[in-house]
Amino acid sequence: MKRFLSIILLAFSISAVAQNNLPDPPKFQSASVIPESAPVTVKLTWLPSDSTDVAGYIVYKIIDNITTTLDTVRGRETTTYEYNASSANATSERFRLASFDSDGYKSTITDPHSTILLKSSFDRCERKVTLTWTSYAGWGTNIANYRVYRRYAETDYQLIKTLPATGSEFVDDNLANGRWYCYYVEAVKNNGVTATSNSIDFTASGHE
């Protein structure tokens, strides 16, 4: 009986040591929709776990409020993942991360980051577009501002407006009749990290 109890205590001790030495999670940086990507692609970025024995990371997506394993990436220094089966042009998507070590132990799961969903409403009579977007979630109160970018025809994107952290709408008017436009919004964290929304494009056809 004494030997049996000793075995149980030893097993419990080993388990406790393992639980106390779980790897540190990665530092989730951003979940960005790549503008004009086809198929729609979300790029996740993070900083490596501080635990040197980390073997890789687990990528999760929250589906119907359930944290679901999406994929696994190998290598402690791996810091990006691209999800190209995204519907982030139709809904804001939420992702989480965890690290795992060479013994198979998994870290705690990070808090979720949610992509920015950009929508638009075009007024044909006045040839203006109203852009609205959801707030970026994952940085708490550390959003510095939102930036609106636009391009048309074969031009590059240009920053056309910077709005405060509370901003969620922008109206772009005096659009050229028949010209194709494309927009996206970028959230900027206080430390300079950024996250982009899906892109919106349309042709500004209206009355002269």
C-alpha positions in Angstrom: 0.0 0.0 0.0 2.8 2.4 0.9 4.5 1.7 -2.4 1.3 2.3 -4.3 0.8 5.6 -2.6 4.4 6.5 -3.4 3.8 5.8 -7.1 0.6 8.0 -7.1 2.5 10.8 -5.4 5.4 10.6 -7.8 3.0 10.6 -10.8 1.2 13.6 -9.3 4.5 15.4 -8.7 5.6 14.8 -12.3 2.3 16.0 -13.6 2.5 19.1 -11.4 6.0 19.9 -12.6 4.9 19.5 -16.2 1.9 21.8 -15.7 4.1 24.4 -14.0 6.5 24.3 -17.1 3.9 24.9 -19.8 5.4 27.0 -22.6 4.6 30.7 -22.8 2.0 31.6 -25.4 3.0 33.7 -28.5 2.3 37.5 -28.4 -0.6 37.9 -30.9 0.1 41.1 -32.9 -2.6 41.4 -35.6 -5.2 39.7 -37.8 -5.2 41.5 -41.1 -7.3 40.9 -44.3 -5.0 41.3 -47.3 -6.7 43.9 -49.5 -7.9 42.6 -52.9 -6.8 39.1 -52.1 -8.5 36.3 -54.1 -9.4 34.1 -52.4 -9.9 36.3 -49.5 -6.9 35.9 -47.2 -6.3 36.8 -43.5 -2.7 37.2 -42.4 -2.0 36.5 -38.7 1.2 37.8 -37.1 2.7 37.3 -33.7 5.9 37.5 -31.7 7.6 34.2 -30.8 7.0 32.6 -27.5 9.6 33.4 -24.8 10.0 29.7 -24.2 13.1 28.4 -26.0 11.8 24.8 -26.3 8.7 25.8 -28.3 8.3 23.6 -31.4 5.5 25.5 -33.1 2.1 27.2 -32.8 -1.6 26.2 -33.0 -3.9 28.5 -35.0 -7.5 28.6 -33.8 -10.6 30.2 -35.3 -13.7 30.9 -33.2 -16.7 29.4 -35.1 -20.2 29.7 -33.5 -18.5 30.9 -30.3 -16.4 27.7 -30.2 -12.6 27.9 -30.3 -11.8 25.4 -33.1 -8.3 24.3 -34.2 -7.6 25.6 -37.7 -4.0 24.6 -38.4 -0.5 24.0 -36.8 2.7 25.6 -37.9 6.2 24.4 -37.0 9.2 26.4 -35.7 9.6 28.7 -32.8 10.6 31.6 -35.0 7.6 31.2 -37.3 5.6 34.4 -36.8 3.0 34.5 -39.6 0.1 32.4 -40.9 -2.1 33.0 -43.9 -5.7 31.7 -43.9 -6.9 31.7 -47.5 -10.4 30.1 -46.8 -11.6 33.3 -45.2 -15.0 35.0 -45.4 -13.7 38.2 -43.9 -15.2 40.3 -46.7 -18.6 39.3 -45.4 -18.1 38.9 -41.6 -15.6 39.8 -39.0 -13.6 36.7 -38.1 -11.9 35.9 -34.7 -8.7 34.0 -34.3 -6.6 32.8 -31.3 -3.1 31.2 -30.9 -1.2 28.9 -28.6 2.3 27.5 -28.6 3.4 23.9 -28.0 6.8 22.5 -26.9 8.9 19.5 -28.0 7.2 17.4 -25.3 3.7 18.2 -26.7 2.7 20.5 -23.9 0.5 23.4 -24.9 0.4 27.0 -23.6 -2.6 28.9 -22.6 -4.6 30.2 -25.6 -4.3 33.9 -26.4 -7.2 36.3 -26.3 -9.0 36.6 -29.7 -8.2 39.1 -32.4 -11.1 40.1 -34.7 -10.7 41.3 -38.3 -12.1 44.7 -39.4 -15.2 44.3 -41.6 -15.5 47.2 -44.1 -18.8 47.9 -45.8 -19.9 50.6 -48.3 -23.0 52.4 -49.5 -22.8 54.3 -52.9 -25.1 57.2 -53.6 -25.5 57.2 -57.4 -27.2 60.6 -57.5 -24.5 62.5 -55.6 -21.7 60.1 -56.6 -20.4 59.6 -53.1 -19.7 56.6 -51.0 -20.2 56.0 -47.3 -17.7 53.6 -45.7 -18.5 52.0 -42.4 -16.4 49.4 -40.5 -16.3 47.4 -37.3 -13.7 48.2 -34.6 -10.6 46.1 -34.5 -10.7 43.8 -31.4 -7.6 42.5 -29.8 -5.7 45.6 -28.7 -8.1 46.7 -26.0 -7.9 50.5 -25.6 -4.6 50.8 -27.4 -5.9 51.8 -30.9 -4.4 55.1 -31.9 -6.4 55.8 -35.1 -7.9 54.4 -38.3 -6.6 55.3 -41.7 -8.7 55.1 -44.9 -6.9 54.2 -48.2 -8.1 54.6 -51.7 -6.9 53.7 -55.2 -8.5 53.9 -58.7 -7.7 52.5 -62.1 -4.0 51.5 -62.1 -2.9 53.9 -59.3 -1.4 52.8 -56.0 -3.2 53.2 -52.7 -3.1 56.6 -51.2 -4.0 57.6 -47.6 -7.0 59.9 -47.9 -8.2 60.2 -44.3 -7.0 59.6 -40.7 -9.8 59.2 -38.0 -9.6 58.9 -34.2 -9.8 55.5 -32.5 -13.6 56.1 -32.1 -14.0 56.5 -35.9 -16.2 54.0 -37.8 -17.4 56.0 -40.8 -16.1 58.1 -43.7 -17.8 59.7 -46.6 -15.9 60.2 -49.9 -17.6 62.5 -52.2 -17.1 64.2 -55.7 -16.2 60.8 -57.2 -15.5 60.8 -60.9 -18.3 59.4 -63.0 -17.5 56.0 -64.4 -14.2 55.6 -62.5 -13.5 52.4 -60.6 -12.5 52.8 -56.9 -11.1 50.5 -54.3 -10.8 51.2 -50.5 -9.6 49.6 -47.3 -9.2 50.7 -43.7 -6.2 50.2 -41.5 -6.2 50.2 -37.7 -3.1 51.5 -36.0 -2.0 50.5 -32.5 -0.3 52.9 -30.2 3.1 51.1 -30.8 2.7 51.3 -34.6 1.4 47.8 -35.3 -1.3 47.8 -38.0 -4.2 45.6 -39.1 -6.1 46.0 -42.3 -9.7 45.4 -43.3 -11.1 43.7 -46.4 -11.2 45.9 -49.5 -14.3 47.4 -51.1 -14.5 48.2 -54.8 -17.1 49.6 -57.2 -17.6 51.8 -60.3 -18.9 55.3 -59.5 -21.6 55.5 -62.2 -24.2 58.2 -61.7 -25.7 61.3 -63.2 -23.6 64.0 -64.8 
